[in-house]
Every structure is written in C-alpha cells, then in structure tokens.
Amino acid sequence: MSDIKPESQPQASDFAARHSASQDALRALGMQVESAPNWQEKYRALMLGGKALMPLPDQWQQDAARVRGCESAAWLYHHSLGADDNKRHYFIAASDARIVNGLIALLLGQLSGQTTEHICTFDIEAYFRSIGLEGQLSPSRTNGLYALAQAIKAFATQDPH
C-alpha cells in the first residue's frame, strides 16, 4: 500500500475510533447470525449487520487498497500496535455491496484487534460452519470472503512494524 497518498488513507486515530465505536456490534453480529433460525433470517442479519461498518470516505476508496478476488468492490486497510507477541492488528474495510459489508463485519468482529497468532490460526471455514453459513453463499461470494480473510492474514504476517 505504499503507493497510496497519506491523505488518501486512514490514520492511526481512524483505526482506533472505528474499532472502539463498532467492535461490540461486530462481535454481536456473529451471535445474531448463528442464532437465526433459517437462511433468510441469517441473510437479513448480515444485511443489517453491515451497517455497523462506518462507510469509507471516497478518498479512501483507492485501487491500491482493493481486495483482489472479490466480485464486488472491497477495500481493506491495516494498522498494528505493539510488538512481537503483544502486537494487535486493526482493520478498516468496506464494500460497495451490502451483503459483502455484512460478511466483512463478521470477519472484522473476529479478527480486528487480535494478535498475529489469533489471526494466523483463525479458520474461516470452521467459523462459517459454526454460525450456519457454510454452503449458503454463492461461489463468488465465498471466494471473495476467502480473499479478504487471506488479505487480513497477509497483513498480519507481513507487517514490518
């Protein structure tokens, strides 16, 4: 992401503000999806849950921040705090598609603010199976979601800070 101008990307304070404002809602979304009795209710929870993500300002919707492999436009930014075993990773992400925002919200609820080890050992397939989404998403949505999860893991493992 070195080719993104500083004024066109989130700053450390943006990560902190978004994380503290939304993390409880993002974590609750996973429980709402898990407890929904059928696919229609899970889908509805995802659509509503995506609203917990603050919209990205236009200037942050940079091509260099786009997640490749997503059919819909999706952007991902990363910031870390701490060192070594205590390093925590924070993410800002959003999409131009409501259902994708809901899926992003699920991932951020599980991974934003977590350690490198937690992120690297996170099993997205097991998580989606546990909340009842396995097999419910189209192949293109599933591929996009896995691309986002891989991008998050890549940030966590390649972070030079």
C-alpha positions as CSV (number, residue, x, y, z in Angstrom):
1,M,0.0,0.0,0.0
2,S,3.0,2.3,-0.3
3,D,1.6,3.9,-3.4
4,I,-1.4,5.4,-1.5
5,K,-1.0,9.0,-0.6
6,P,-1.1,9.6,3.2
7,E,-4.1,12.0,2.9
8,S,-6.0,9.3,1.0
9,Q,-5.8,6.6,3.6
10,P,-6.9,6.2,7.2
11,Q,-4.6,7.4,10.0
12,A,-3.9,5.6,13.3
13,S,-6.6,7.6,15.0
14,D,-9.2,6.4,12.4
15,F,-8.5,2.8,13.3
16,A,-8.8,3.4,17.0
17,A,-12.1,5.4,16.6
18,R,-13.7,2.9,14.3
19,H,-12.6,-0.1,16.4
20,S,-14.0,1.3,19.6
21,A,-17.2,2.5,18.0
22,S,-18.1,-0.8,16.3
23,Q,-16.4,-3.8,17.8
24,D,-19.2,-4.7,20.2
25,A,-21.7,-4.6,17.3
26,L,-19.5,-6.5,15.0
27,R,-19.0,-9.3,17.6
28,A,-22.7,-9.4,18.3
29,L,-23.4,-9.9,14.6
30,G,-21.8,-13.3,14.7
31,M,-24.1,-14.4,17.5
32,Q,-27.1,-12.9,15.7
33,V,-26.3,-14.8,12.5
34,E,-25.6,-18.0,14.5
35,S,-28.9,-17.8,16.3
36,A,-31.0,-17.0,13.3
37,P,-33.3,-19.9,12.6
38,N,-33.1,-20.0,8.8
39,W,-31.1,-18.7,5.8
40,Q,-33.5,-15.8,5.2
41,E,-33.0,-14.5,8.8
42,K,-29.2,-15.0,8.6
43,Y,-29.2,-13.0,5.4
44,R,-31.3,-10.3,7.0
45,A,-28.9,-10.2,10.0
46,L,-25.9,-9.9,7.6
47,M,-27.6,-7.0,5.7
48,L,-28.4,-5.1,8.9
49,G,-25.1,-6.0,10.5
50,G,-23.1,-4.5,7.6
51,K,-24.5,-1.1,8.8
52,A,-22.2,-1.4,11.8
53,L,-19.3,-0.7,9.5
54,M,-18.7,3.0,9.1
55,P,-18.7,4.0,5.4
56,L,-15.4,4.6,3.8
57,P,-14.8,8.2,2.7
58,D,-14.4,8.5,-1.1
59,Q,-10.8,9.4,-0.8
60,W,-10.1,6.0,1.0
61,Q,-11.6,4.0,-1.9
62,Q,-8.2,3.7,-3.5
63,D,-7.5,1.0,-6.1
64,A,-4.3,0.0,-4.2
65,A,-6.5,-0.9,-1.1
66,R,-8.9,-3.0,-3.1
67,V,-9.1,-6.7,-2.2
68,R,-8.4,-8.7,-5.3
69,G,-10.7,-11.8,-5.7
70,C,-13.8,-10.0,-4.6
71,E,-16.5,-9.6,-7.3
72,S,-17.8,-6.5,-5.5
73,A,-15.5,-3.7,-4.8
74,A,-14.0,-4.1,-1.3
75,W,-11.2,-2.1,0.4
76,L,-9.0,-3.1,3.3
77,Y,-6.6,-1.1,5.4
78,H,-4.4,-2.3,8.3
79,H,-2.7,-0.8,11.3
80,S,-0.9,-2.6,14.1
81,L,0.1,-1.6,17.6
82,G,2.5,-3.3,20.0
83,A,5.4,-5.6,19.3
84,D,6.0,-9.3,18.9
85,D,3.6,-11.4,20.9
86,N,1.6,-8.4,22.1
87,K,1.1,-6.9,18.6
88,R,-2.5,-6.3,17.8
89,H,-3.9,-5.7,14.3
90,Y,-6.7,-3.4,13.4
91,F,-8.6,-3.2,10.1
92,I,-10.8,-0.9,8.3
93,A,-12.7,-2.5,5.5
94,A,-15.9,-1.9,3.5
95,S,-17.6,-2.8,0.2
96,D,-20.0,-1.3,-2.2
97,A,-22.3,-4.2,-1.7
98,R,-24.5,-4.5,1.4
99,I,-24.2,-8.3,1.8
100,V,-20.4,-8.1,1.5
101,N,-20.4,-5.4,4.2
102,G,-22.2,-7.9,6.4
103,L,-19.6,-10.6,5.7
104,I,-16.8,-8.1,6.2
105,A,-18.4,-7.1,9.5
106,L,-18.4,-10.8,10.6
107,L,-14.7,-11.1,9.8
108,L,-13.7,-7.8,11.5
109,G,-15.7,-8.9,14.6
110,Q,-13.5,-11.9,14.8
111,L,-10.1,-10.5,13.7
112,S,-9.8,-6.8,14.3
113,G,-7.9,-6.0,17.4
114,Q,-6.5,-9.6,17.6
115,T,-2.9,-10.8,17.8
116,T,-0.9,-12.1,14.9
117,E,-1.2,-15.7,16.2
118,H,-5.0,-15.5,16.5
119,I,-5.4,-14.1,13.0
120,C,-3.0,-16.7,11.5
121,T,-4.8,-19.6,13.2
122,F,-8.3,-18.4,12.5
123,D,-10.1,-21.0,10.5
124,I,-12.7,-19.1,8.3
125,E,-14.3,-22.3,7.1
126,A,-14.8,-23.6,10.7
127,Y,-16.2,-20.2,11.8
128,F,-18.7,-20.0,8.9
129,R,-19.7,-23.6,9.6
130,S,-20.2,-22.8,13.3
131,I,-22.6,-19.9,12.5
132,G,-24.5,-21.8,9.8
133,L,-23.2,-20.0,6.7
134,E,-21.4,-22.9,5.2
135,G,-22.9,-23.7,1.8
136,Q,-25.2,-20.7,1.9
137,L,-23.1,-18.2,-0.1
138,S,-22.6,-18.2,-3.8
139,P,-19.2,-19.4,-5.0
140,S,-18.2,-15.9,-6.0
141,R,-19.2,-14.5,-2.5
142,T,-17.3,-17.4,-0.8
143,N,-14.2,-16.8,-3.0
144,G,-14.3,-13.0,-2.2
145,L,-14.7,-13.7,1.5
146,Y,-11.7,-16.1,1.5
147,A,-9.7,-13.5,-0.5
148,L,-10.5,-10.9,2.2
149,A,-9.5,-13.4,5.0
150,Q,-6.3,-14.1,3.2
151,A,-5.5,-10.4,2.8
152,I,-6.1,-9.9,6.5
153,K,-3.7,-12.8,7.3
154,A,-1.1,-11.4,4.9
155,F,-1.2,-8.0,6.6
156,A,-0.8,-9.7,10.0
157,T,2.2,-11.8,8.9
158,Q,4.0,-9.3,6.7
159,D,3.6,-6.2,8.9
160,P,7.0,-4.6,9.2
161,H,6.1,-2.6,12.4
